[in-house]
């Protein structure tokens, strides 16, 4: 028998799954449903989203602008770590889920709801990201995951149910893949993309043009950083959301940031995903360049050793876990001097660093010159090399004796 539920706050996107869920929840539990949508830059019409949510059976639809919070408190911390999953994925969806969950939990508390729900499938990563966040933020809330309990076997069943109930949905049998968009990226999964040999159709892409169709003209950009955070483009200071939006425009126009990858999901299976991350791609390249002249070598190497684990934690859904927060503190300490300007050259899918400068730079041409300098005695290198190679020399001598 189903547990007794009075009120549910549903993470609502307006996609196929969450368009079906409100009515299904009401039929199943006989409770009221609040559909919560966070505006993370997906460019949905808020009024239309509310209308669709109500048409889908929700008693109330709340749309909240989270764009600045998303970029400043989720995207920028990940950027400071140069976070990337499996050397390819810039974690656009992974960073969005804990923020949505956080506001769901807050809304549930304010509206005295006793349950939260989401539309993630029982095969994917998002179910873990949502539910770990719910548990970390309010373990007393009941969690309802329809994909784990309802009668539908796949998206075709959902489309059929929506049609029978008169619920408008944005997916057809011809284009059954799912997508998730925010200010950092847009992702595409499922449907025709499940064949990893099948090249994605060009008309699928939303945020970027194909590199071969990009302008035959070089674009130069200068990005200013302060303590690891981007703060201005070409000298113009912008809010986090507006800065990322601007770089999405420039990157998209020049074919930057398209990714086609097969990744390892947390639940244990491989999945093919297509991503567009134009602004995020530009920023990661620029941030690494900024660090190259402002970070101490050993600090950089320690931080770089943490990046794969940090990225994995975000991908797996442990944003609110103490180990992620501990690691973030260490990473942010390393960013104290990552301040200055990076100059980029953008052309037909390529983003190349062509300049970097900082008042806190550790690079000094007087020290690295091939001419005479005052801080380096080349004779010292001989002893340095002999001591560095001592263990290699001993290993060879012992081998000869044996």
Secondary structure, 3 states (H helix, E strand, C coil): CCCCCCEEEEECCCCHHHHHHHHHHHHHHCCEEEEEEEECCCCCCHHHHHHHHHHCCCCEEEEEECHHHHHHHHHHHHHHCCCCECCCECCHHHHHHHHHHHHHHHHHHHCCCCEEEECCCCCCCHHHHHHHHHHHHCCCCEEEEHHHCCCCCCHHHHHHHHHHHCCCCCCCCCCCCEEEECCCCEEEECHHHHCCCCCCCHHHCCCCCCHHHCCCCCEEEEEEEECCEEEEECCEECCHHHHHHHHHHHHHHCCCCEEEEEEECCCCCEEEEEEECHHHHHHHHHHHHHHHHHCCHHHHHHHHHHHHHHHHHHHHCCCCCHHHHHHHHHHHHHCCCCCEEEEEEEECCEEEEEEEECCCCCCCHHHHCCCCCCCCCCCHHHHHHHHHCHHHHHHHHHHHHC
